[in-house]
Amino acid sequence: MSMTNHMSITAQPEYDIQFWDSVRGRKGNDEALSRGRISLLGSYELPASASGKIEKAMEKESVFRNIASVIKAYKPGGRIYVKDCRDLAQFISEGGENPVYDGLEDFNENPIGSHKLAAFVKLDEDFVHDAAFSLEQYLIGRFAKNFGRAEDNGFINGTGEDEPTGILHDSKGAEVGVTTESLTYDDVIALYFSVDKEYRRNGIWMMSDKTALALRTLKDADGNYLWNHSSDTILGKQVMISEYMPDIAEGTKPVAFGDFSYYWIIDRKAVSVRTLVEKFAALGQFGYLAFKFLDGKLIRRDVLKVIQLKKPDENV
């Protein structure tokens, strides 16, 4: 199903009505609803209006969806390929050779997968059957929070096997800019300058809350703080906090810096929901299982650099 056809089907008012009736356990027009059914999952795609709402809600819950490049690729098939190259712009003389030829060999080919992410929510049937209760708002909020947290963990620590490839992946993630025994003022400065100036322009720092607390106290030889306490920046660049970045410890990569727009989040299918009625009926509850398919990976490794703390055996 193409993205255009998907939108035209799920944007129909009849589909919207039948979808939310089914979520409340009501029997409705199966023919209208079946157009959004994902047979292998037994789920139904969210109506277009709800799909837009959950996208906005996820932007609030996810660190990465605010700094990475988010792309929709609702294309059939488990794997597609994308290519990226270094941009070119230069003045040329009349009749001179176009710069495009200089970049013909500068393409990075990246296979993009379609990894399934599932989130589960339970709700008492009294709320489900209460017409005054905004079931749509509740489910969108809960699923967005659960998806956002799981995604950010994958975008940082993912192995690439049945999940995205994280920025801390040893061979496919960010390059190591600084290797050190302990995190110092000079190490953070060195990490900043290890990133090419082209990618420092839109650079962002990422670290855990505990690491940020440690960096707030670092000073140079003249007693100047590394951290700008009035703007919460380092060297004029924004600091993003993620609970999924490792804390300062031997063998970890606690600080990342660079242009996160080169991390691509590729949404492969719209969110779909499966309503579980019988399974939780004895408990007086409804179960809701939501699915989405996506991938994420760093398209150019050199745009992001990390600090690598040595392991004990590396100090020998």
N, C-alpha and C positions, 0 to 999 in steps of 0.2 A: 504494500500500500504506500503510495507516495505521500509526502508531507502535505501536499495540497488537498488530496482526497481525504486524508485523516482529519484535517481541520474542517473541511466542509461537512463531514459526517458528525463529528463531535460538537460542532457549533450549532447544530439544529436544536431548536427549542424542545422538540419532542424527545430527543436523546437526553437532554439535560433532565427533563422531568422523569423519564423512565430510569435513568441512572440513580437518582436520589431516592426514588421509590424502592428500587432493588436494595439499596444500601440500608434502608429502614425495614427490609424484610418483606416488602409488599410485592405481590405478583402483578406484573404489568404487561406491557406490549413487548414480548420477546423479540419480535421481528425488528423493531426500532432499536432495541438495545444490542442485538446480536452484531450489528455493524461495527461496534467498537470492541467486540470480544477478542481476547487473545487466548486461543484454544488451549495451547500448551500449559498455560498458567491458570486457566479457569477464571480469569480476571477481565475487567472491563476498563477501557481507557477513560480517564477523567474527562468530563465535558470541557470544551475549549475554554470557557470562562474560568472554571476551577483550575485548569492547567496553568492559566496565566497567573492566578492567585498564588499557586504553590511555588511557581518560579520566583515571584517577588518575595515570598516568605522565606525561601531558601537563601536568597541573597542576604537576608538579615541574619540568618543562622550560620552561614558558611563564611569563613575568612577568605578562602580561595576564590569563591565566586565573585568577590569584589575586586580582586587584583589579577586574576588569570584571564585568559581569553576563552569565552564560552561559545561553543559552536554547536548548532543543531545539524545532525547528519542522520536524518530518519531514512536511511537507505537500507533496503533489504540485504541480508548477508551478514555473516558474523565478523568479517574483517574487510576493512578498506585501507587504502594507502593515501597518505598525504605527503606533500613535498614542501620543503621550506628552503629558502636561500637568502643570502645576505643581500639587502637592498642596495641598488646602485643609482647614483645620480652624479653627473659630471658635465662640464661644458665641453663641447666638441666643435672643432673647426668645420667650416663649410666643406662638405664632402668627406668629412672624417668618419672613422669607423664607429658605429653605434656601440655604447658600452654594454649592451645586452650580451654581446658575444663573450665578454670577459667573465660573465657569470654562468655560462652554460654548464660548467662542471661543479658549480657550488650548490648543488641540490642535496638536501638530506631527505632520504625516504624513510617514512615512519609508518609502520603497520598499526592501525587503530582497531582495537577489539571491541567487543560488546559484552561487558561484564554485568551480571545481574546483581542488583542490590535490593534486598527485601527489608521491610520494616513492619512490625506488628503492633497493633493497638487493641485493647479491650475496653468495652464501655457497657455500663449497666443498661438493660433494655428500657428502664424507666426514662432515661434520657433520650434514647433512640426514638421512642414513641411520643415524646413530648414535642408538640408542634412549635412550642415557643423556644425550644432549645436549638441553637444554630449548629446542627451536626456538621454542616459543610465547613464552617469556620473552625470548629474543634478539630476535625480530622486533618484539615490542611495544616493547622498549626502544629499538631503532634507529628505528623509525617515529615513536615519540613524540618523540624528540630532533629528528629532521628536521622533523616537522610543527610542533613547538613553536617552533623557530627561524624557520621560514618565516612562521608566523602572526604572531609578534611583529614581524617586519619589516613585514609588511603592515598590522598594526594601528597602526604608527607612520608609515610612509612610503607606504602604499598610495594609489593614484590613484583607486580606485573603478571603474576599467575592468578587468574580468576579475580583480579582486582587491578586498579590503576597502578602505574609505576610512579612511586613517590620521589620527591626531590632528594631524599636521602639515600636512594638506591646507589650502591657502590659503583656500578658500571654504566647505568643509564640515567642517573640523577645528576645533581649539581656537581661541578668539579670541586676538588679540595683546593682552597686558596691559601690556607695557612694550616700548618701542623705544629702543635705546641703541647707542652706538658701541662700548663695551667693558663687560664684565660686572663690576659693582661690588657691594659690600655693600648699598648703597641700592637698587640695581636689584632685587635678590632680595627685599628687604623690600617694595618697591613691588609686585612681582608677587604676593606673598602677599595684600596688601590689595586688589589689583585683583579678586580673586575674592570674590563675595558671601559674607557670613559663614555663610549656610546651607550653602554648599558647602565652606567652609573646615573645617567641623566634622569631616568625614571626608576631609580633603585629604591628598594624597600627592604628593611630589615625584618627578619622573622625569628622569634625565639619564644621560649616558655616564660611564664610569669616569674619563676624563680631566677632564671637567667637574667631577665630584665632587672630584677631587684639587685642582683650582683653588679650589673653594669652601671647602675645608677650611682654607685659609690666610687667608681674608678676615676682617678685623677692623673693628670700628667705631672711632670717634674715641677711645674710652677703652681700646682694646686688647682688647675682648671679641670672642671668635671668633663668627662666624655659625654655624658647625657645632658641634653639641654632640658632642664626641668620646667622651663616656662612653656615649651612647645612639645615636650615629650618626643624629641627627635634625636638622632645621632648624626652628626655632620650634616644637619639640615634635611635628613631623610626620615620618612615616617617609619615608626616601629609597629609591627603587627604582632600581637600575642596569640599564640596557639597552645592549647594544653597538650597537643600531640607532638610538639617539638621536645626533644629530650632535654633534661636538666644537665647542668655541668657535672660531668662524671667521666672517669677514664674510659676511653674508647668511643665516646659519643661525638655527635656533630651538633652542638647546641646553638649555633648561630648561622643563619643563612642571609646572604645579601645579594641583590641584583634585580633584574627586570623580570618580574613574575608574569608579565603578559605573554612571555614565551612558553609558559605552561598552559597547555591547551586542555580544556575540559570539553569533551565531545559527548553530547547527549544523543543517544541512539534511538530512544523511544520515549514517548510521553509516559507519565506515571499512570499506572493502572491499579485497580483495587479489586480484591476478591472479598466478598462478604461471607463470613463463617457463622451460620445461624445454629444448625443442629449441634455442632460440636460443643457450644457453650450454653445451650438452652437450659441444661440442668442447673447451671450457676446463675441463671437470670441475666446473662450477658450476651453481647454480640462481639465477635472477633473480626478484625479488619486487617487484611494482609495486603500491603502495597508493594509494588514492584517498579523498578526503573532500570534501564540499561544505559550504561555509559562507559567511557574510558577517560583516562587522563595521563598525560606524559609531558615531559620537558622536551620541546622540539629542538632547542639548541642548548647544549650543556654548558657552554662557556658564558652564558648570560647570567648564571647564578653560581656563586661560590660559597663554600662553607668552611667553618673552622673545624678541624679534626683534632680532638684531644687524644694524645697517645695512650696506648695501653701500657701496663706495667712492663711487659717484656720488651717493648719498643724503646725503653729508656736505658736498656743495658748496653 
